[in-house]
């Protein structure tokens, strides 16, 4: 199943002012995909939830989800690499992670025909970077594949940022390796062990790419690019720098 067609870079992660950056190949700090999405997204729903449940409960819920998600991702990565995946903590969260990972492995990964990379670094110099869960062939097509755990299966219209993240990774891969990835697969298992596949391709992929470009532009209107701040760059120069986001992507 593993077929290492491409040599993916080891990204150097840098935390600066509580923001996640990576170093690109020219030694510039560029924001992560998740940083851009977080800075340009609508947080009204999550903010209202935090106010309703209180900060302590909100943190507990987020930490629990992160613990489960990290354990499940590691198990899937080990399984796809042909390693022992069945290693979990002997507590409630470990048991839950084990059940979810087993559901993925037994029933949800069969359409992955080939794996090119796992936890693979992708970067567009001067623009953004990130790490993709899985890159390979899914249902016969080159695809960015993401594994998601959830308390309950989410509706498609609630998870647009998942598709924008996939689009960001696909476009970075296409820029770096002259590929033509136009497919995103989000594979989700919830705590009731229900499975849902979300598959994005063709025209829908192009629509999410356009939205991703707009999110990049929105981010760089007020954040650093190539070591400079756009708010300190002259008006004639600023649109040319911003348009780089549109030029380099599909």
C-alpha positions in Angstrom: 0.0 0.0 0.0 2.9 2.4 0.8 4.4 3.9 -2.4 6.8 6.7 -1.7 6.5 8.6 -5.0 7.5 11.9 -3.5 10.0 13.2 -0.9 8.1 15.3 1.5 10.0 17.9 3.5 10.4 17.9 7.3 8.8 21.1 8.3 10.3 23.2 11.1 7.5 24.4 13.3 7.8 27.8 15.1 5.5 29.3 17.7 5.5 33.1 17.6 3.0 35.2 19.6 0.9 32.1 20.1 0.6 31.6 16.4 1.9 28.5 14.5 4.3 29.1 11.7 6.6 26.9 9.6 9.8 27.7 7.8 9.6 27.5 4.0 12.4 26.5 1.7 13.7 30.1 1.7 13.8 30.4 5.5 10.7 32.6 5.6 8.1 32.0 8.4 4.8 31.2 6.8 1.5 30.6 8.7 0.0 27.1 9.0 -3.2 26.3 7.1 -5.0 26.0 10.4 -3.7 29.4 11.5 -5.1 31.1 8.3 -8.5 29.3 8.7 -8.7 30.2 12.3 -7.8 33.9 11.8 -10.4 34.3 8.9 -13.2 32.1 10.1 -16.5 32.8 11.9 -16.2 31.8 15.5 -19.6 33.1 16.7 -21.0 29.6 17.2 -18.0 28.2 19.1 -17.8 31.4 21.2 -21.5 31.2 22.1 -21.0 27.5 23.1 -18.0 28.5 25.3 -20.0 31.2 27.1 -22.9 28.7 27.6 -20.9 25.9 29.1 -18.1 28.0 30.7 -14.4 28.0 30.1 -13.6 25.1 32.4 -16.0 22.7 30.7 -15.1 24.0 27.3 -11.4 23.2 27.9 -12.2 19.8 29.3 -14.2 19.0 26.1 -11.5 20.2 23.8 -8.7 18.4 25.7 -10.7 15.2 25.6 -11.4 15.4 21.9 -7.7 16.2 21.3 -6.5 13.2 23.3 -8.8 10.8 21.5 -8.0 12.3 18.1 -4.3 12.2 18.6 -4.4 8.5 19.7 -6.6 7.5 16.7 -4.5 9.3 14.2 -1.3 7.6 15.5 -3.0 4.2 15.4 -4.2 4.7 11.8 -0.7 6.0 10.8 0.9 2.9 12.3 -1.6 0.6 10.7 -1.0 2.1 7.2 2.8 1.8 7.8 2.4 -1.9 8.6 3.3 -1.3 12.3 1.6 -2.4 15.5 -1.3 0.0 15.9 -3.1 -1.6 18.9 -1.4 0.4 21.7 -3.6 2.7 23.8 -3.8 4.0 27.4 -5.7 1.8 29.8 -8.3 4.4 30.7 -11.7 5.7 29.5 -10.3 7.8 26.7 -7.9 5.1 25.7 -10.7 2.6 25.4 -12.8 5.1 23.4 -9.8 5.8 21.1 -9.2 2.1 20.6 -12.8 1.5 19.6 -12.8 4.4 17.1 -9.4 3.4 15.6 -10.6 -0.2 15.2 -13.7 1.0 13.4 -11.5 2.9 11.0 -9.2 0.0 10.4 -11.8 -2.7 10.1 -14.3 -0.9 8.0 -13.3 2.6 6.8 -9.9 2.5 5.0 -10.7 -0.1 2.3 -10.9 2.6 -0.5 -7.4 3.7 0.1 -5.6 2.0 -2.8 -2.1 3.5 -2.3 -0.4 5.7 0.3 2.2 8.3 -0.9 2.7 10.0 2.4 1.5 10.1 6.0 1.8 13.2 8.2 3.5 14.8 5.2 4.8 18.4 5.1 3.5 20.6 2.3 4.5 24.2 1.7 4.0 27.0 -0.7 7.0 29.3 -0.3 6.1 32.7 1.1 2.4 31.8 1.6 1.5 28.8 3.8 2.4 25.3 5.0 0.9 22.4 6.8 0.9 18.7 7.4 -1.5 16.4 5.6 -2.8 13.2 7.4 -2.6 11.1 4.2 -1.8 11.6 0.6 -2.4 8.8 -2.0 -4.9 7.1 -4.2 -8.5 6.9 -3.0 -11.1 5.2 -5.1 -8.7 5.4 -8.0 -7.9 9.1 -7.8 -5.0 11.1 -6.3 -6.5 12.4 -3.1 -5.8 14.3 0.1 -7.3 12.1 2.8 -8.1 13.3 6.3 -9.2 11.3 9.3 -11.6 13.0 11.7 -13.0 11.9 15.0 -16.2 13.5 16.3 -18.6 13.3 19.2 -21.4 13.1 16.7 -21.2 12.8 12.9 -21.3 16.4 11.5 -23.4 17.8 8.7 -21.5 18.7 5.6 -22.4 22.4 5.8 -20.8 22.5 9.3 -17.3 21.4 8.2 -16.4 23.7 5.3 -13.0 24.4 6.9 -12.2 20.7 6.6 -12.6 21.0 2.8 -10.7 24.2 2.6 -7.9 22.6 4.5 -7.9 19.7 2.1 -7.9 22.2 -0.8 -4.9 24.0 0.7 -3.0 20.8 0.9 -4.0 19.6 -2.6 -2.9 22.9 -4.1 0.4 22.9 -2.2 1.1 19.4 -3.5 0.2 20.4 -7.0 2.6 23.5 -6.8 5.4 21.5 -5.3 5.3 18.3 -7.4 3.3 19.4 -10.5 0.6 16.9 -9.7 -3.1 17.3 -10.5 -4.9 16.4 -7.2 -8.5 17.5 -7.3 -10.0 15.2 -4.7 -10.5 15.5 -1.0 -11.7 12.6 1.2 -12.8 13.3 4.8 -13.3 10.0 6.7 -15.1 10.6 10.0 -16.0 8.2 12.9 -17.9 9.4 15.9 -18.1 8.0 19.5 -21.1 5.9 18.6 -18.8 4.3 16.0 -20.9 5.6 13.1 -18.9 6.3 9.9 -19.4 9.0 7.3 -17.4 9.7 4.2 -17.3 13.1 2.6 -15.8 13.1 -0.9 -15.0 16.3 -2.8 -13.9 16.4 -6.4 -14.0 18.2 -9.8 -16.1 21.3 -9.8 -16.8 21.2 -6.1 -13.0 21.1 -5.5 -12.5 24.1 -7.7 -15.2 26.0 -5.6 -13.4 25.2 -2.4 -10.0 26.2 -4.0 -11.6 29.6 -4.9 -12.8 30.0 -1.3 -9.4 29.0 0.1 -7.7 31.7 -2.1 -10.1 34.3 -0.6 -9.2 33.2 2.9 -5.5 33.6 2.1 -6.1 37.1 0.7 -8.2 38.0 3.7 -5.4 36.8 6.1 -2.6 38.7 4.3 -4.5 41.9 4.2 -3.5 42.4 7.9 -0.8 39.8 8.6 2.8 39.3 7.7 3.9 38.1 4.3 7.5 37.4 3.3 8.7 39.0 6.5 6.8 42.2 5.9 3.4 43.5 7.0 1.0 44.4 4.2 -0.3 47.3 6.2 3.2 48.9 5.9 3.4 48.3 2.1 2.3 51.0 -0.4 -1.1 50.6 -1.9 0.2 50.0 -5.5 2.4 47.2 -4.3 0.0 45.5 -1.9 -2.4 44.0 -4.5 0.5 42.5 -6.5 1.7 40.7 -3.4 -1.8 39.5 -2.5 -2.4 38.3 -6.0 0.5 35.8 -5.6 -2.1 33.7 -3.7 -4.2 33.4 -6.8 -1.3 33.1 -9.2 0.4 30.1 -7.6 -2.7 27.9 -7.0 -4.9 26.1 -9.4 
